Amino acid sequence: MRSAFDKLISWTGLALAAVLLVAGGLLTWANTFIGDQVHDQLTMQGITMPEGDALSALPQADQDALKPYAGSALDTGPEAKAYADHYILVHMNEASDGRTYNEVSGEYVSMTDEQKASDEGQALAGLRQTLFMGNTLRGLLLYGYAFATIGTIAGIAAIVSFAGAAALLVLFGLGLWHSRRITHEAAADLPGVAQAV
């Protein structure tokens, strides 16, 4: 009875190990696919991380966030996040005195046609357009960062799946070994078998 239970548990563990191996393979594929897509899409933008005067003109906290990537091609999720949050956003806030696109757009929309045609109205329209483009680029870069993070999580989950599968394979082997040992001990305890040996 104990031997049969050991075998059942062992074979169940083997089935779970197979599921974890398949999951690990799919997660590895997801990690690789996402990583390649993020890299390729960001590389196509041709953005170089700020360095020199472009970097030193920023507030210190933003400089510190961008320094590890200075002068490199923007081709990873963390670089995309740093560029979006510590370069584009800084320039957008500087241009708009900290106002959001929604606030600037609201000001522009509330103007009369004559006000929109004035120099001040045209400047506000330009700022509105700049903030719109900045928000769009920031959003796309932050999507790249989000997908890169998902890819990283998939890679970690793949490692955990493979480790779990390896542990279950070891336990499968130990379960079969234990089942055989119990079977031999039970056979040795039977009256006629002990005398025959």
Rosetta silent file (secondary structure, phi, psi, omega in degrees, C-alpha in Angstrom):
SEQUENCE: MRSAFDKLISWTGLALAAVLLVAGGLLTWANTFIGDQVHDQLTMQGITMPEGDALSALPQADQDALKPYAGSALDTGPEAKAYADHYILVHMNEASDGRTYNEVSGEYVSMTDEQKASDEGQALAGLRQTLFMGNTLRGLLLYGYAFATIGTIAGIAAIVSFAGAAALLVLFGLGLWHSRRITHEAAADLPGVAQAV
SCORE:     score description
SCORE:     0.000 S_00000001
   1 L     0.000  -47.186  179.467    0.000    0.000    0.000 S_00000001
   2 H   -64.182  -38.633  179.293    2.772    2.442    0.949 S_00000001
   3 H   -62.463  -43.351  179.975    4.715    1.526   -2.191 S_00000001
   4 H   -64.728  -39.658  178.664    1.690    2.256   -4.419 S_00000001
   5 H   -64.121  -43.448  178.315    1.164    5.610   -2.696 S_00000001
   6 H   -59.514  -42.294  179.799    4.850    6.522   -3.223 S_00000001
   7 H   -65.152  -42.323  179.569    4.564    5.635   -6.902 S_00000001
   8 H   -60.500  -47.447  179.556    1.385    7.707   -7.294 S_00000001
   9 H   -63.394  -41.321 -178.916    2.985   10.751   -5.680 S_00000001
  10 H   -63.206  -46.137 -179.727    6.165   10.266   -7.722 S_00000001
  11 H   -68.370  -33.087  174.326    4.349   10.057  -11.051 S_00000001
  12 H   -64.242  -41.350  176.645    2.222   13.065  -10.126 S_00000001
  13 H   -62.002  -38.035  178.106    5.447   14.949   -9.398 S_00000001
  14 H   -65.252  -41.057  177.979    6.801   13.906  -12.787 S_00000001
  15 H   -62.862  -42.406  177.817    3.662   15.230  -14.501 S_00000001
  16 H   -64.755  -37.260  177.510    4.012   18.529  -12.637 S_00000001
  17 H   -62.135  -40.916  178.496    7.682   18.679  -13.631 S_00000001
  18 H   -62.851  -41.773  178.443    6.649   18.274  -17.283 S_00000001
  19 H   -62.401  -43.154 -179.910    4.129   21.124  -16.920 S_00000001
  20 H   -66.471  -35.251  176.910    6.796   23.334  -15.324 S_00000001
  21 H   -65.050  -42.546  177.207    9.250   22.510  -18.122 S_00000001
  22 H   -64.135  -45.563  178.914    6.692   23.516  -20.748 S_00000001
  23 H   -60.694  -43.545  178.323    5.848   26.674  -18.780 S_00000001
  24 H   -60.644  -40.330  177.651    9.557   27.472  -18.420 S_00000001
  25 H   -63.992  -44.709  179.281   10.035   27.063  -22.160 S_00000001
  26 H   -65.670  -39.992  178.761    7.105   29.351  -22.971 S_00000001
  27 H   -67.161  -36.308  175.983    8.259   31.930  -20.446 S_00000001
  28 H   -64.159  -42.760  177.442   11.779   31.842  -21.896 S_00000001
  29 H   -60.800  -44.582  178.865   10.307   32.385  -25.345 S_00000001
  30 H   -60.715  -44.622  179.384    8.249   35.329  -24.016 S_00000001
  31 H   -59.200  -46.622 -178.828   11.330   36.810  -22.350 S_00000001
  32 H   -67.920  -45.620 -178.822   13.381   36.547  -25.534 S_00000001
  33 H   -61.099  -49.572 -178.612   10.602   37.765  -27.833 S_00000001
  34 H   -63.281  -44.720  179.436    9.748   40.786  -25.676 S_00000001
  35 H   -58.859  -43.747  179.159   13.412   41.660  -25.157 S_00000001
  36 H   -65.455  -43.456 -178.989   14.097   41.523  -28.897 S_00000001
  37 H   -64.085  -45.849  179.920   11.004   43.563  -29.771 S_00000001
  38 H   -60.997  -47.010 -179.850   11.735   46.269  -27.199 S_00000001
  39 H   -59.690  -49.382 -177.144   15.370   46.479  -28.319 S_00000001
  40 H   -64.061  -44.098 -178.624   14.508   46.613  -32.023 S_00000001
  41 H   -66.760  -40.430  179.619   11.708   49.167  -31.642 S_00000001
  42 H   -70.464  -38.482  179.451   13.764   51.461  -29.417 S_00000001
  43 H   -61.925  -37.915 -179.835   16.836   51.172  -31.657 S_00000001
  44 H   -62.173  -21.707  179.975   14.771   52.252  -34.677 S_00000001
  45 L   -74.160  -20.468  176.894   14.070   55.570  -32.931 S_00000001
  46 L    64.803   32.751 -179.109   17.767   56.463  -33.142 S_00000001
  47 L   -90.663  132.295  174.186   17.819   58.213  -29.758 S_00000001
  48 E  -106.290  133.060 -179.676   21.156   58.751  -28.032 S_00000001
  49 L   -63.171  142.561 -176.340   21.095   59.255  -24.287 S_00000001
  50 L   -63.593  146.989  175.580   22.126   62.796  -23.265 S_00000001
  51 L  -148.632  173.933  177.045   25.701   63.536  -22.281 S_00000001
  52 L    59.007 -131.985 -177.110   27.944   66.561  -21.825 S_00000001
  53 H   -62.464  -36.595  179.860   26.128   69.915  -21.784 S_00000001
  54 H   -61.734  -31.531  179.580   22.735   68.287  -22.436 S_00000001
  55 H   -84.277  -43.697 -175.592   23.215   66.301  -19.242 S_00000001
  56 H   -70.318  -16.968  178.750   24.849   68.956  -17.076 S_00000001
  57 L   -78.794   -9.533 -177.675   22.031   71.445  -17.806 S_00000001
  58 L   -86.134  159.433  172.394   19.535   69.205  -16.002 S_00000001
  59 L   -58.589  154.087 -172.595   18.712   69.257  -12.279 S_00000001
  60 H   -57.307  -41.676 -178.977   21.053   67.074  -10.219 S_00000001
  61 H   -62.149  -38.288  179.068   18.509   64.308   -9.543 S_00000001
  62 H   -72.485  -37.380  174.902   17.851   63.960  -13.266 S_00000001
  63 H   -58.832  -45.671 -178.097   21.583   64.004  -14.045 S_00000001
  64 H   -62.453  -36.602 -179.641   22.110   61.190  -11.550 S_00000001
  65 H   -70.849  -30.204 -175.733   19.344   59.110  -13.135 S_00000001
  66 H   -95.121  -20.313 -175.659   20.768   59.565  -16.653 S_00000001
  67 H   -54.075  -41.280 -178.898   24.534   59.341  -15.959 S_00000001
  68 H   -61.012  -19.752 -176.228   24.720   55.514  -16.143 S_00000001
  69 H  -110.613    3.769 -171.926   23.432   55.681  -19.730 S_00000001
  70 L   -51.838  127.113  175.328   25.191   58.868  -20.923 S_00000001
  71 L    79.718   -7.103 -178.827   26.067   58.756  -24.616 S_00000001
  72 L   -87.229  161.076  175.903   24.699   55.255  -25.216 S_00000001
  73 E   -71.872  138.226  178.487   21.999   54.327  -27.690 S_00000001
  74 L   -77.877  103.540 -176.654   18.557   54.172  -26.106 S_00000001
  75 L  -143.407   13.932  177.184   17.740   50.478  -26.612 S_00000001
  76 L  -132.297  161.304  178.065   16.564   49.073  -23.266 S_00000001
  77 H   -59.102  -49.210  179.564   13.517   49.513  -21.060 S_00000001
  78 H   -60.797  -35.426  176.161   15.368   51.147  -18.158 S_00000001
  79 H   -66.232  -39.711  179.261   16.980   53.636  -20.549 S_00000001
  80 H   -61.363  -42.842  179.527   13.560   54.426  -22.028 S_00000001
  81 H   -65.775  -44.109 -179.785   12.143   55.134  -18.568 S_00000001
  82 H   -61.888  -43.653 -179.327   15.116   57.291  -17.585 S_00000001
  83 H   -65.632  -42.743 -179.155   14.897   59.302  -20.823 S_00000001
  84 H   -65.596  -45.919 -172.847   11.120   59.741  -20.534 S_00000001
  85 H   -87.424  -24.649 -172.921   11.072   60.739  -16.865 S_00000001
  86 H  -118.537    0.736  175.877   14.374   62.598  -16.499 S_00000001
  87 H  -127.040  -61.009 -178.909   14.913   64.239  -19.870 S_00000001
  88 H   -62.863  -49.170 -177.381   11.698   64.713  -21.838 S_00000001
  89 H   -61.932  -37.886  178.582    9.562   65.495  -18.784 S_00000001
  90 H   -61.309  -44.863 -179.726   12.115   67.983  -17.454 S_00000001
  91 H   -69.133  -36.080  176.730   12.074   69.891  -20.753 S_00000001
  92 H   -63.637  -45.767 -179.925    8.278   69.761  -20.972 S_00000001
  93 H   -64.426  -36.819  178.835    7.939   71.158  -17.442 S_00000001
  94 H   -65.888  -43.230 -178.310   10.514   73.843  -18.191 S_00000001
  95 H   -67.960  -33.734 -174.123    8.726   74.917  -21.365 S_00000001
  96 H  -104.668    7.996 -175.808    5.289   75.005  -19.738 S_00000001
  97 L    56.382   37.399  176.342    6.285   76.279  -16.279 S_00000001
  98 L    83.587    0.709  178.783    5.091   72.978  -14.842 S_00000001
  99 L   -79.192  148.900  179.124    1.689   73.069  -16.521 S_00000001
 100 L   -84.996  167.712  175.663    0.328   69.871  -18.061 S_00000001
 101 H   -57.456  -42.477 -178.591   -0.812   69.414  -21.644 S_00000001
 102 H   -60.233  -41.793  179.474   -4.401   69.410  -20.417 S_00000001
 103 H   -66.647  -45.961 -178.971   -3.969   72.780  -18.708 S_00000001
 104 H   -65.842  -42.784  179.497   -2.235   74.391  -21.685 S_00000001
 105 H   -63.252  -39.888  177.342   -4.741   72.932  -24.127 S_00000001
 106 H   -60.755  -41.004  177.784   -7.595   74.190  -21.961 S_00000001
 107 H   -62.621  -44.521 -177.198   -6.129   77.696  -22.022 S_00000001
 108 H   -65.706  -45.044 -178.130   -5.776   77.584  -25.802 S_00000001
 109 H   -63.649  -32.967 -178.065   -9.264   76.207  -26.434 S_00000001
 110 L   -76.651   -8.051  179.490  -10.819   78.884  -24.226 S_00000001
 111 L   -74.565  152.928  172.663   -9.266   81.659  -26.353 S_00000001
 112 L   -77.233  168.712  179.547  -11.270   83.546  -28.932 S_00000001
 113 H   -61.916  -36.242  178.235  -10.272   83.284  -32.579 S_00000001
 114 H   -65.935  -42.233  178.901   -8.648   86.700  -32.373 S_00000001
 115 H   -64.955  -38.719  178.909   -6.616   85.668  -29.309 S_00000001
 116 H   -64.656  -31.937 -179.561   -5.531   82.461  -31.056 S_00000001
 117 H   -78.214  -16.812 -179.440   -4.305   84.508  -34.028 S_00000001
 118 L   -71.392  167.133  178.336   -2.195   86.783  -31.791 S_00000001
 119 H   -59.302  -40.173  179.291    1.485   86.151  -31.082 S_00000001
 120 H   -64.803  -41.755  178.487    0.582   84.970  -27.590 S_00000001
 121 H   -64.669  -40.903  178.410   -2.045   82.603  -28.988 S_00000001
 122 H   -66.031  -38.444  177.483    0.385   81.222  -31.564 S_00000001
 123 H   -64.651  -40.576  178.912    3.009   80.673  -28.853 S_00000001
 124 H   -66.858  -38.039  177.084    0.442   78.840  -26.742 S_00000001
 125 H   -63.141  -40.721  177.672   -0.564   76.727  -29.759 S_00000001
 126 H   -64.394  -42.226  178.078    3.108   75.833  -30.280 S_00000001
 127 H   -63.986  -41.264  178.127    3.504   74.938  -26.618 S_00000001
 128 H   -58.281  -45.494  179.517    0.343   72.862  -26.794 S_00000001
 129 H   -65.250  -41.506  178.886    1.747   70.968  -29.779 S_00000001
 130 H   -61.211  -45.781  179.691    5.122   70.499  -28.069 S_00000001
 131 H   -65.840  -37.084  177.905    3.507   69.100  -24.938 S_00000001
 132 H   -62.696  -47.145  179.627    1.302   66.797  -27.011 S_00000001
 133 H   -66.222  -39.463  178.634    4.313   65.395  -28.869 S_00000001
 134 H   -63.070  -44.131  177.774    6.316   65.139  -25.634 S_00000001
 135 H   -63.941  -38.163  179.313    3.516   63.242  -23.900 S_00000001
 136 H   -64.100  -48.528  179.834    3.162   60.944  -26.903 S_00000001
 137 H   -63.721  -43.242  177.916    6.871   60.137  -26.985 S_00000001
 138 H   -58.768  -45.649 -179.738    6.983   59.712  -23.213 S_00000001
 139 H   -59.659  -44.148  179.937    4.004   57.360  -23.354 S_00000001
 140 H   -64.813  -41.893  178.459    5.588   55.227  -26.070 S_00000001
 141 H   -65.142  -39.728 -179.858    8.892   55.047  -24.224 S_00000001
 142 H   -71.108  -29.933  171.315    7.157   54.127  -20.977 S_00000001
 143 H   -63.512  -41.723  176.654    5.204   51.397  -22.814 S_00000001
 144 H   -59.475  -42.957  177.449    8.571   50.068  -23.956 S_00000001
 145 H   -62.828  -42.485 -179.732    9.759   50.120  -20.355 S_00000001
 146 H   -62.446  -44.617  179.173    6.596   48.332  -19.196 S_00000001
 147 H   -66.348  -38.020  176.709    6.995   45.601  -21.797 S_00000001
 148 H   -61.693  -38.493  178.191   10.690   45.239  -20.961 S_00000001
 149 H   -65.891  -40.996  176.690    9.696   44.781  -17.313 S_00000001
 150 H   -61.095  -41.567  177.633    7.147   42.133  -18.304 S_00000001
 151 H   -61.789  -41.194  178.128    9.896   40.384  -20.271 S_00000001
 152 H   -63.588  -43.229  178.510   12.180   40.460  -17.238 S_00000001
 153 H   -62.582  -40.373  177.705    9.422   39.023  -15.044 S_00000001
 154 H   -62.264  -39.650  177.812    8.843   36.274  -17.628 S_00000001
 155 H   -63.800  -42.193  178.007   12.570   35.465  -17.531 S_00000001
 156 H   -65.521  -42.684  178.313   12.547   35.221  -13.731 S_00000001
 157 H   -62.921  -34.449  177.266    9.408   33.066  -13.848 S_00000001
 158 H   -64.089  -43.944  179.074   11.133   30.807  -16.394 S_00000001
 159 H   -62.091  -44.172  178.796   14.081   30.290  -14.052 S_00000001
 160 H   -62.651  -40.454  179.033   11.717   29.510  -11.165 S_00000001
 161 H   -63.383  -45.084  179.501    9.784   27.065  -13.380 S_00000001
 162 H   -65.460  -38.785  178.015   12.948   25.255  -14.441 S_00000001
 163 H   -65.824  -41.746  177.178   14.181   25.118  -10.833 S_00000001
 164 H   -62.856  -40.391  178.349   10.801   23.749   -9.701 S_00000001
 165 H   -64.258  -41.537  178.814   10.895   21.140  -12.476 S_00000001
 166 H   -62.964  -43.148  179.118   14.419   20.095  -11.453 S_00000001
 167 H   -63.131  -41.378  179.485   13.348   19.752   -7.813 S_00000001
 168 H   -67.662  -33.502  176.316   10.322   17.668   -8.808 S_00000001
 169 H   -66.689  -39.187  176.045   12.498   15.415  -10.981 S_00000001
 170 H   -64.501  -44.647  179.205   14.798   14.801   -8.017 S_00000001
 171 H   -65.120  -34.126  175.502   11.790   14.079   -5.812 S_00000001
 172 H   -60.215  -47.945  178.389   10.420   11.750   -8.514 S_00000001
 173 H   -62.013  -43.716  179.093   13.640    9.740   -8.431 S_00000001
 174 H   -64.969  -37.359  178.873   13.677    9.662   -4.633 S_00000001
 175 H   -64.325  -43.241  177.250   10.017    8.578   -4.575 S_00000001
 176 H   -65.814  -40.220  177.587   10.686    5.653   -6.906 S_00000001
 177 H   -61.396  -44.474 -179.749   13.752    4.679   -4.892 S_00000001
 178 H   -64.845  -39.356  178.811   11.711    4.793   -1.687 S_00000001
 179 H   -61.135  -43.401  177.932    8.924    2.752   -3.292 S_00000001
 180 H   -65.673  -40.100 -179.988   11.397    0.012   -4.272 S_00000001
 181 H   -63.039  -43.761  178.933   12.949    0.028   -0.838 S_00000001
 182 H   -62.884  -41.150 -179.856    9.525   -0.375    0.811 S_00000001
 183 H   -62.465  -43.758  179.834    8.684   -3.199   -1.608 S_00000001
 184 H   -67.315  -38.876  178.835   11.937   -5.043   -0.779 S_00000001
 185 H   -66.612  -40.119  178.991   11.456   -4.543    2.973 S_00000001
 186 H   -65.661  -38.727  179.138    7.884   -5.812    2.756 S_00000001
 187 H   -67.428  -36.089 -179.940    9.043   -8.857    0.771 S_00000001
 188 H   -69.883  -27.275 -179.378   11.744   -9.568    3.321 S_00000001
 189 H   -81.088  -13.623  179.095    9.152   -9.472    6.126 S_00000001
 190 L   -70.396  139.283 -173.538    6.947  -12.153    4.466 S_00000001
 191 H   -58.119  -51.757 -175.040    7.370  -15.568    6.193 S_00000001
 192 H   -73.100  -27.123 -175.836    8.297  -17.789    3.246 S_00000001
 193 H   -72.438  -42.939 -179.020   10.466  -15.205    1.510 S_00000001
 194 H   -60.479  -38.628 -178.884   12.849  -14.714    4.425 S_00000001
 195 H   -72.091  -35.509 -178.644   13.453  -18.515    4.638 S_00000001
 196 H   -67.507  -31.110  178.554   13.973  -18.810    0.892 S_00000001
 197 L   -79.588    0.000    0.000   16.642  -16.143    1.083 S_00000001
